[in-house]
Amino acid sequence: MSSEGGSFQLQPLPAASLSPAVASLVGGATPAKLLAVRGMAAVRPVELLVAIYQLSFDAEPAVRAAAEAAPASFPDNVIGPPLGEALPAPLLHLFATRLPNGRAAALERILYNPATADQTFVMLASRLGESLLEVIFQNEVRLLRCPAIVEALFFNKQARMSSVNRAVELCARNGVRVEGIPAFDEIVNAIRQDPEAMDGAVTDGRFQAALTAAEAAPVTDEEPGPADEMFDEELAPEEKDKAVGMSFIKFDQLRVFEKIRLATIGNAYCRKMLVRDSNKLVAMTVIRSPQITDMEIRQIAGSTNVCDDVIRYIANSRECSKDYPVKMALVSNPKCPLGSSLRFLAYLHQDDLRNISRSRNIPGALATAAKKLLQQREHGRQ
């Protein structure tokens, strides 16, 4: 069975590694197996966990389902202590995937257990809350050995900005690149130049305030107002009431490492504002964000308030420009490279092509090419 945490493949433990008590349980009848996964078997706590793991591969669906649900059903005082022992890594991974975030004591045992696999840390780093994430941040040996953990922490909104900065700088200082973090080198330089980058009292509050406020901000289809304000100039009365008492995000006062992380993990409002940032790295991070939607790409493709690099990226990306509205927006945008606009003309519908041929907001060469293509199509129909 595949794990929920990525490429980690969970397989039954070798029969020879099982104690006689566990071997007897997993080889017994279905009723006995069901009693075992409910904690009603006369075995030691460690053997109980091993039995639960083995039975999660049982041929009987009812037994398998009960075993997979068992980790969350047992209290911490039962499964917590054995989770700190030298158990097989696949077993610890299974329990890590099945325990909810609220089970802090049991999860902490897994995090402090040297037998826990790095892939388990990657999975937990992507979903745990702030306090348990700090346990992961403290394990610098693992962070350097497995930079994918740092990447997962970067993308987790619950991770403190100052802790992320420390982990990123730690990797850079030891010659470890975290390829999954956008603009990694530039982030490292920004961290090193900012004496407050690792000061939680300053950085954490500023970043979290921006993230929280942005999530409460209304998002409209119109172009945003000044780049240093959180809300659009014109809001509905109820939206203005919603904004009362909230701190405006001064995007221009955020540090580069904060902007890049907001552009990556923030909501649509963050992307809407930051795609217009004067720093091209920030703007490019927005368009490459895994969170960006087709509608956002369409709006950005038609915007004249974003840097040329963003428009060029959309035009050259087959994935970004696959939709007809994006092609139309690019052709209509004077910032789109002429070569790309000429290429997209062939995809336009007749009426849209006619409108382009008459537009005064695009390069003359593009309007001329549109007229020529229109004439060719009309001539071909005769």
C-alpha positions in Angstrom: 0.0 0.0 0.0 1.2 3.5 -0.8 1.5 6.0 1.9 -0.4 9.3 2.0 2.9 11.1 2.5 4.4 10.6 -1.0 6.6 7.9 -2.5 7.1 6.0 0.8 5.8 2.5 0.1 4.4 0.6 3.0 4.7 -3.2 3.0 4.0 -5.9 5.6 6.9 -6.6 8.0 8.8 -9.9 7.3 7.2 -12.7 9.2 10.5 -13.7 10.7 10.7 -10.3 12.5 7.4 -10.8 14.3 7.3 -11.9 17.9 5.4 -15.2 18.6 2.5 -13.2 20.1 2.1 -11.0 17.1 2.5 -13.8 14.7 -0.3 -15.7 16.5 -2.6 -12.6 16.3 -2.1 -11.8 12.7 -2.5 -15.4 11.7 -5.6 -16.0 13.7 -9.3 -15.9 12.9 -11.1 -12.7 11.9 -12.8 -12.2 15.3 -9.5 -12.5 17.1 -7.9 -10.0 14.7 -10.7 -7.5 15.3 -10.3 -7.8 19.0 -6.6 -7.1 18.6 -7.0 -3.9 16.7 -9.4 -2.8 19.4 -6.8 -3.2 22.0 -8.4 -6.3 23.5 -5.5 -8.7 23.1 -3.0 -9.7 25.8 0.1 -8.3 24.3 2.6 -5.6 25.2 2.0 -2.1 23.8 4.8 -2.4 21.3 3.4 -5.7 20.1 0.0 -4.1 19.8 1.3 -1.4 17.4 3.1 -4.0 15.3 0.0 -6.1 15.1 -2.1 -3.1 14.1 0.4 -2.3 11.4 0.5 -5.9 10.0 -3.3 -6.1 10.1 -3.6 -3.0 8.0 -2.5 -5.3 5.1 -5.0 -8.1 6.0 -6.9 -9.8 3.2 -10.2 -9.2 5.1 -11.5 -5.7 4.3 -13.2 -5.3 7.7 -9.9 -6.1 9.5 -7.9 -3.9 7.2 -10.2 -0.9 7.7 -10.3 -1.4 11.5 -6.5 -1.6 11.7 -6.1 1.6 9.6 -8.5 3.4 11.9 -6.9 2.1 15.1 -4.1 4.7 15.5 -6.6 7.5 16.0 -8.8 5.5 18.3 -6.3 4.7 21.0 -5.4 7.3 23.6 -1.9 8.8 23.8 -1.1 7.1 27.1 -1.5 3.7 25.2 0.3 4.3 21.9 2.5 7.3 22.9 5.3 5.5 24.8 5.8 2.7 22.3 5.9 5.3 19.4 9.1 6.5 21.0 10.8 3.1 20.7 12.9 1.7 17.9 10.0 0.6 15.8 10.2 -0.1 12.0 10.0 3.2 10.0 7.0 2.0 7.9 5.0 1.4 11.1 5.8 4.9 12.4 4.8 6.4 9.0 1.5 4.6 9.1 0.7 6.0 12.6 1.9 9.5 11.6 -0.5 9.5 8.6 -3.4 8.3 10.7 -3.0 10.5 13.8 -4.8 13.8 13.5 -2.9 17.0 14.2 -4.5 17.4 17.6 -2.7 14.3 18.9 0.3 16.3 19.8 1.8 14.0 22.5 1.8 10.9 20.2 3.0 12.9 17.2 5.8 14.4 19.2 7.0 10.9 20.1 7.2 10.1 16.4 9.1 13.4 15.6 11.7 12.7 18.3 12.1 9.1 17.3 15.4 8.6 15.4 13.8 5.6 13.7 11.3 7.8 11.9 11.9 8.1 8.2 12.7 11.4 6.5 9.7 10.9 4.2 7.5 10.8 7.3 9.0 14.2 8.3 8.2 15.6 4.9 4.6 14.5 5.2 4.2 15.9 8.7 6.0 19.1 7.9 3.4 19.8 5.3 0.4 19.5 7.6 1.2 20.0 11.3 0.6 23.2 13.3 3.0 25.7 14.6 4.2 24.1 17.9 4.9 20.7 16.4 6.6 22.3 13.4 9.1 23.9 15.7 10.1 20.4 16.8 10.9 19.7 13.1 12.8 23.0 12.7 15.1 22.0 15.7 16.2 18.8 13.9 18.9 20.4 11.8 20.5 17.1 10.9 17.4 16.0 9.2 16.8 19.3 7.5 20.3 19.2 5.9 20.0 15.5 5.1 16.5 15.9 3.5 15.9 19.4 2.1 12.4 18.3 1.0 11.5 18.8 4.6 12.5 22.5 4.4 10.5 22.8 1.2 7.4 21.3 2.9 7.9 23.7 5.9 8.1 26.7 3.5 4.8 25.8 1.9 3.0 25.2 5.2 1.2 28.4 6.2 1.5 27.4 9.9 5.3 27.6 9.9 6.8 30.7 11.4 8.5 33.0 9.0 11.6 33.4 11.2 11.9 29.6 11.5 11.6 29.2 7.8 14.3 31.8 7.3 16.6 30.0 9.7 16.1 26.7 8.0 16.7 28.2 4.5 19.9 30.0 5.7 21.1 26.8 7.4 20.8 24.9 4.2 22.5 27.6 2.2 25.4 27.9 4.7 26.0 24.1 4.4 25.8 24.1 0.6 22.4 22.5 0.5 20.0 23.9 -2.1 16.2 23.5 -1.7 15.2 23.4 -5.3 11.5 23.5 -4.6 11.6 26.9 -2.9 11.2 29.7 -5.6 14.1 32.1 -6.0 16.1 30.2 -3.3 19.3 32.1 -3.8 17.6 35.5 -3.8 15.8 34.6 -0.6 19.0 33.6 1.0 20.7 36.9 0.1 17.7 38.8 1.4 17.7 36.9 4.7 21.4 37.5 5.2 21.1 41.2 4.5 18.2 41.7 7.0 19.2 41.6 10.7 15.6 41.0 11.6 15.0 38.1 9.3 15.3 35.5 12.1 13.8 37.7 14.8 10.5 36.0 15.5 9.2 39.0 17.5 9.4 41.1 14.3 9.2 38.8 11.3 6.6 36.3 12.5 4.1 39.0 13.5 4.5 41.0 10.3 4.2 38.0 8.0 1.3 36.4 9.8 -0.6 39.7 10.0 -0.2 40.1 6.2 -1.4 36.5 5.6 -4.3 36.8 7.9 -5.5 40.2 6.6 -5.1 39.1 3.0 -7.4 36.1 3.7 -10.1 38.4 4.9 -9.7 40.9 2.0 -12.3 40.9 -0.7 -11.1 39.9 -4.2 -12.7 41.4 -7.3 -12.1 41.1 -11.0 -11.0 44.7 -11.3 -7.4 45.8 -11.3 -6.2 46.5 -7.7 -5.6 50.0 -6.3 -2.2 51.3 -5.2 0.2 48.4 -4.5 0.8 49.4 -0.9 -2.8 49.1 0.1 -4.6 45.9 1.1 -8.0 46.7 -0.2 -9.3 48.1 -3.5 -10.2 51.7 -3.6 -13.9 51.1 -4.0 -15.6 48.5 -1.8 -19.2 47.7 -1.1 -20.4 49.1 2.3 -20.4 45.6 3.9 -16.9 45.0 2.7 -15.8 48.3 4.1 -17.3 47.4 7.5 -15.4 44.1 7.2 -12.2 46.1 6.8 -12.7 48.4 9.8 -10.1 47.8 12.5 -7.9 45.8 10.2 -4.3 46.8 9.5 -3.7 47.6 5.8 -1.0 45.5 4.3 1.9 47.7 3.2 3.2 45.3 0.5 6.0 47.7 -0.3 7.2 47.4 3.3 7.4 43.6 3.3 10.7 42.0 2.9 11.6 40.1 -0.4 11.5 36.7 1.4 8.1 37.5 2.9 6.7 38.6 -0.5 8.0 35.5 -2.3 6.5 33.2 0.4 3.2 35.2 0.3 3.2 34.9 -3.5 3.7 31.2 -3.2 1.3 30.2 -0.4 -1.0 33.2 -0.1 -4.5 33.5 -1.5 -5.7 35.1 -4.6 -5.6 38.6 -3.1 -1.8 38.2 -2.4 -1.2 37.1 -5.9 -3.4 39.9 -7.3 -1.3 42.5 -5.5 2.2 40.9 -5.7 2.1 40.2 -9.4 2.4 43.9 -9.9 5.4 44.2 -7.6 8.3 46.2 -8.8 10.6 43.2 -8.0 10.4 40.9 -11.0 11.3 37.9 -8.8 8.2 38.5 -6.7 6.0 39.0 -9.8 7.4 35.9 -11.5 6.8 33.8 -8.3 3.1 34.7 -8.5 2.7 33.4 -12.0 4.5 30.2 -11.1 2.6 29.7 -7.9 1.0 26.2 -7.7 -2.1 27.9 -6.3 -2.8 30.2 -9.3 -6.0 29.6 -11.2 -6.9 29.7 -14.8 -9.1 32.8 -14.1 -6.2 34.6 -12.5 -3.9 33.8 -15.5 -6.5 35.1 -17.8 -6.7 38.4 -15.9 -3.0 38.8 -15.6 -2.5 38.0 -19.3 -4.7 41.0 -20.2 -3.1 43.4 -17.6 -0.8 46.2 -18.6 0.2 46.8 -15.0 2.5 43.7 -14.7 6.1 43.5 -15.8 6.9 42.3 -19.3 8.6 39.2 -18.0 5.3 37.9 -16.6 3.4 38.4 -19.9 6.3 36.8 -21.8 6.2 33.8 -19.4 2.5 33.3 -20.0 2.9 33.6 -23.8 5.7 31.1 -23.8 4.0 28.6 -21.5 1.9 26.1 -23.3 0.1 25.3 -20.0 -0.7 28.9 -19.2 -1.8 29.9 -22.7 -3.8 26.8 -23.6 -7.2 28.5 -23.1 -8.8 30.7 -25.7 -9.5 33.6 -23.4 -5.8 33.7 -22.4 -4.8 33.8 -26.1 -7.3 36.6 -26.8 -6.1 38.6 -23.7 -2.4 38.3 -24.8 -3.1 39.4 -28.4 -5.0 42.4 -27.0 -2.2 43.3 -24.6 0.4 45.6 -26.1 2.9 44.2 -23.6 2.8 40.8 -25.3 5.8 40.1 -27.5 4.9 40.7 -31.1 6.1 37.2 -32.2 3.8 35.6 -29.7 0.8 37.8 -30.6 1.3 37.0 -34.3 1.3 33.3 -33.4 -1.9 33.5 -31.4 -3.8 35.3 -34.2 -4.4 32.0 -36.0 -6.4 30.8 -33.1 -8.8 33.7 -32.9 -12.4 33.5 -33.9 -13.6 35.7 -36.8 -15.3 38.4 -34.8 -12.4 38.7 -32.3 -9.9 38.8 -35.2 -12.0 41.7 -36.8 -11.9 43.6 -33.5 -8.2 43.2 -33.2 -7.7 44.4 -36.8 -9.5 47.6 -35.8 -7.8 48.1 -32.4 -5.6 51.2 -31.8 -4.2 49.8 -28.6 -1.9 47.2 -30.2 1.2 47.5 -32.4 0.4 48.5 -36.0 2.1 45.4 -37.4 -0.2 43.2 -35.4 -3.3 45.0 -36.6 -2.1 44.7 -40.2 -1.4 41.0 -39.8 -4.9 40.6 -38.3 -6.5 42.4 -41.3 -4.5 40.2 -43.7 -5.5 37.0 -42.0 -9.1 38.2 -41.9 -9.0 38.8 -45.7 -7.5 35.4 -46.3 -10.3 33.7 -44.3 -13.0 35.7 -46.1 -11.5 35.0 -49.5 -11.3 31.4 -48.7 -15.0 31.2 -48.0 -15.9 32.7 -51.4 
